[in-house]
Amino acid sequence: MNKLIVSLSPHVHGKDSVRKNMYGVCIALLPAMLASFWFFGLGAAVVMLTSVVACVFFEWFISRFIMGRQRLTILDGSAVLTGILLAFNLPSNLPIWIIVLGALFAIGVGKMTFGGLGQNIFNPALAGRVFLLISFPVQMTSWPVPGQLTAYTDAVTAATPLGGGEIPAATDLLFGQMGGSLGEVSALALLIGCAFMLWRKIITWHIPVSILGTVAVASGLLWLANPEQYMDPLTSLLTGGLVLGACYMATDYVTSPMSHKGQLIYGVSIGLLTVIIRNWGAYPEGMSFAIIIMNAFTPLINNYCKPTRFGEVRKEAAK
């Protein structure tokens, strides 16, 4: 009565692939990339190009000459995506040699040390970002003022809203007229890309919505308790790397939970940790650390939120 019937071959293959999804995320990031070029000009272009080229080179070199693999993996898009995401977490005036070091750590330590794509515990781009933030805190927290299109290392810098700087108007927060890393300049552009990924079913809504919703609620309660000390919910949502992290980095297939229940637990935890670190931690931005911390808990969440085995007969039904 409860037999599992599997049809004979040929079987139908799905249209998704690693390469298609990786380049799909790259396409989704194009609006934010263009926005960063518009606001930061030459500096953004140098950082983006250096990061992508360095990540692709290090994956090819480590895979071919250190791990001895003959199959070329740099064409699957994962190294390109890591380079883009790493660049989005960097200021537009960061020296080239520091960017290269970040790419080496992201690919060499964050990804290839664990065996390559699909086996890494932590998001490689975030691992590179955290490494640079701890190693070069001054360079990583010097944020150029938007509008200096031809400036690079000599750009004028200023504090971000999270770092104590002046909070821009809501429209400026939405469109990106403020200092920060490349991925902090335009929440609207990032949300457009997120909508594209949801439409193409590259990601589901569970992680982005749970993160953004948790931050909105938690920051809103703090703001209601003391509006002079804490940011309002809208500013909390549109500043820093919150939208970038929620939509593009926390949703990484490898380092996020598999089940929808697990993804909601994961997202709520990231949102709470972000609010806690932002308000009481040593760094004004807590998104990167929150995602890295929850990456470590992903295996535990997967173990707790196991999906029903395909073909399993429930005990209640068996009775």
Summary of the structure (lengths in Angstrom):
residues: 319
radius of gyration: 20.7
end to end distance: 13.4
largest distance: 74.3
contacts: 1074
relative contact order: 0.11
helix: 61%
strand: 1%
